[in-house]
């Protein structure tokens, strides 16, 4: 099962890579971005869009990781509280 999962992930990554390559071939126009304080050099539209998607994905992963760590911390605190209550009452859950 793990082999099938890895194969599916590899196929998905290959498909995204092919899509990005074909997208960059189809969109070869250049643009200049002025971000108020910084003016970026001219770059291809496709490179800008692909970079924006990658940066957005990374920001999403970071946000999800922060939420996951917070829930792990809460779960650990609740387990500790449960152990304390069990120790005081001398009971254990079924």
C-alpha positions in Angstrom: 0.0 0.0 0.0 2.8 2.4 0.8 4.4 1.7 -2.6 1.1 2.6 -4.3 0.9 5.8 -2.3 4.4 6.8 -3.2 3.7 6.0 -6.9 0.6 8.2 -6.8 2.5 11.1 -5.2 5.3 10.7 -7.8 2.8 10.7 -10.6 1.1 13.8 -9.3 4.4 15.6 -9.0 5.3 14.6 -12.5 2.0 15.9 -13.8 2.4 19.2 -12.0 6.0 19.5 -13.4 4.8 18.8 -17.0 2.0 21.3 -16.5 4.4 24.0 -15.2 6.7 23.4 -18.2 4.0 23.6 -20.7 2.5 26.6 -19.0 5.9 28.4 -19.2 6.3 27.6 -22.9 2.8 29.0 -23.7 3.3 32.2 -21.7 6.6 33.8 -22.6 5.6 37.5 -22.4 7.6 39.6 -19.9 6.3 42.1 -17.3 7.8 44.5 -14.9 6.5 44.6 -11.3 6.6 47.7 -9.2 5.9 46.8 -5.5 5.8 50.4 -4.1 9.2 50.1 -2.4 10.9 47.7 -4.8 10.8 47.4 -8.5 11.5 43.9 -9.7 13.3 43.3 -12.9 11.3 42.1 -15.9 10.3 38.4 -15.6 8.2 36.1 -17.6 4.5 36.0 -16.7 4.6 32.2 -16.3 7.5 32.4 -13.9 5.6 35.0 -11.8 2.4 33.0 -11.7 4.2 29.7 -10.9 6.3 31.5 -8.1 3.1 32.9 -6.7 1.5 29.5 -6.5 4.6 28.0 -4.9 4.8 30.8 -2.3 1.1 30.4 -1.6 1.4 26.7 -1.1 4.3 27.1 1.3 2.4 29.7 3.3 -0.5 27.3 3.5 1.8 24.5 4.7 3.2 26.8 7.4 -0.2 27.9 8.5 -1.4 24.3 8.7 1.7 23.3 10.6 1.0 26.0 13.2 -2.6 24.8 13.6 -1.5 21.2 13.9 1.1 22.1 16.5 -1.5 24.0 18.5 -3.9 21.1 18.5 -1.1 18.7 19.5 -0.3 21.0 22.4 -3.9 21.1 23.5 -4.3 17.3 23.2 -1.2 16.8 25.3 -2.5 19.2 28.0 -5.9 17.4 28.1 -4.2 14.0 28.4 -2.1 15.3 31.3 -5.2 16.6 33.0 -7.0 13.3 32.5 -4.1 11.4 34.1 -4.2 13.8 37.1 -8.0 13.2 37.5 -7.6 9.5 37.2 -4.8 9.5 39.8 -7.0 11.5 42.2 -10.1 9.3 41.8 -8.4 6.0 41.2 -10.4 5.2 38.1 -9.5 4.6 34.5 -11.6 5.0 31.4 -13.0 1.9 29.7 
